[in-house]
Amino acid sequence: QVQLVESGGGLVQPGGFLRLSCAASGSIFRVYTMGWYRQAPGKQRDLVATITSGGNTNYADSVKGRFTISRDNAKNTVYLQLNSLKPEDTAVYYCNAEIVRYSSTNYQRYWGQGTQVTVSS
């Protein structure tokens, strides 16, 4: 069994910052790409940023220069630093990871439960 547990969401004023964390735990053999997605009310879930096990990153255009994704492979944890937050960044943020379990040959994609980020004055 594998779990992704997120933390770090909250209410912040425009221009503020937050740091999200997501830790994967359980019967994990290997973790490939990890990432963050977000879903605003009434909208689809969109990619925010991804990071490979080698550290290559990819960002949505809307967050480039403001958000930074990083990971700690030893802890199977991915982080998202959110700076210069805007009201349009308000959403539930979900982490995602491609994980190979012990006794498995292929990876599966797992999702966290989501953490709310609200940007408002």
C-alpha positions in Angstrom: 0.0 0.0 0.0 1.2 3.5 -0.9 0.1 6.8 0.5 0.8 10.4 -0.5 0.3 12.9 2.3 0.3 16.6 1.6 0.7 19.5 4.0 1.3 23.3 4.0 -1.8 24.8 2.5 -3.6 27.7 3.9 -4.9 31.3 3.6 -2.4 33.9 2.4 -2.7 37.5 1.1 -1.8 38.4 -2.4 1.9 38.6 -2.8 2.5 36.2 0.0 4.1 32.7 0.0 3.5 29.2 1.0 5.4 25.9 0.9 3.7 22.7 0.2 5.1 19.3 1.1 4.1 15.8 -0.1 5.6 12.6 1.4 5.1 9.2 -0.1 5.2 6.2 2.2 4.5 2.5 2.1 5.8 -0.4 0.0 7.9 1.8 -2.3 10.7 0.4 -4.5 11.3 3.4 -6.7 9.8 6.8 -7.3 10.0 8.3 -10.8 8.4 11.7 -11.7 6.6 13.6 -8.9 4.5 16.6 -9.4 1.8 19.1 -8.3 -1.5 19.7 -9.9 -4.3 22.1 -8.9 -8.0 22.3 -9.3 -10.1 25.5 -8.9 -13.8 25.3 -8.3 -15.7 24.4 -11.5 -12.5 23.8 -13.4 -10.4 20.8 -14.5 -7.3 19.7 -12.7 -4.3 21.3 -14.3 -0.6 20.6 -14.2 1.4 23.0 -12.0 4.9 21.5 -12.0 6.7 18.2 -12.3 10.2 17.0 -11.3 11.9 13.8 -12.4 14.1 11.6 -10.2 17.1 13.3 -11.8 15.9 16.7 -11.0 14.6 17.9 -14.3 11.7 20.3 -13.9 8.7 21.4 -15.9 6.3 24.3 -15.1 3.0 25.6 -16.3 3.5 29.0 -17.9 1.2 30.6 -15.3 3.6 29.8 -12.5 7.0 30.1 -14.1 9.2 32.4 -12.1 7.0 32.3 -9.1 6.8 28.6 -8.0 9.7 26.2 -7.5 9.4 22.5 -7.3 12.0 20.4 -5.5 12.4 16.9 -4.0 14.3 14.9 -1.5 14.7 11.4 -3.0 15.9 9.9 0.3 12.6 11.0 1.9 10.4 10.3 -1.1 9.1 13.9 -0.6 8.3 16.6 -3.1 8.0 20.3 -2.3 6.4 23.3 -4.0 7.5 26.8 -3.0 4.8 29.3 -4.0 5.9 32.9 -4.1 4.2 36.1 -5.3 0.8 34.4 -4.9 -2.2 35.8 -6.8 -5.9 35.3 -6.2 -6.0 33.1 -9.3 -3.7 30.7 -7.7 -6.5 29.7 -5.3 -7.2 26.0 -5.7 -6.9 22.6 -4.2 -3.3 21.4 -4.8 -2.7 17.7 -5.4 0.6 15.9 -5.5 1.2 13.0 -7.8 3.9 10.4 -8.0 4.9 7.6 -10.3 5.7 4.8 -7.9 7.0 1.2 -8.4 6.0 -1.0 -5.5 8.0 -4.0 -4.3 7.0 -7.1 -6.2 5.9 -5.0 -9.2 7.6 -4.3 -12.5 5.6 -1.2 -13.6 4.8 2.1 -12.0 1.4 3.3 -10.9 0.4 6.9 -10.5 -0.7 7.9 -7.0 -2.5 11.0 -5.8 -2.5 12.8 -2.5 -5.7 13.9 -0.8 -5.3 17.6 -1.7 -4.5 20.7 0.2 -6.4 24.0 -0.1 -4.5 27.1 -1.0 -6.5 30.4 -0.8 -5.1 33.7 -1.8 -7.2 36.6 -0.7 -7.0 39.9 1.1 
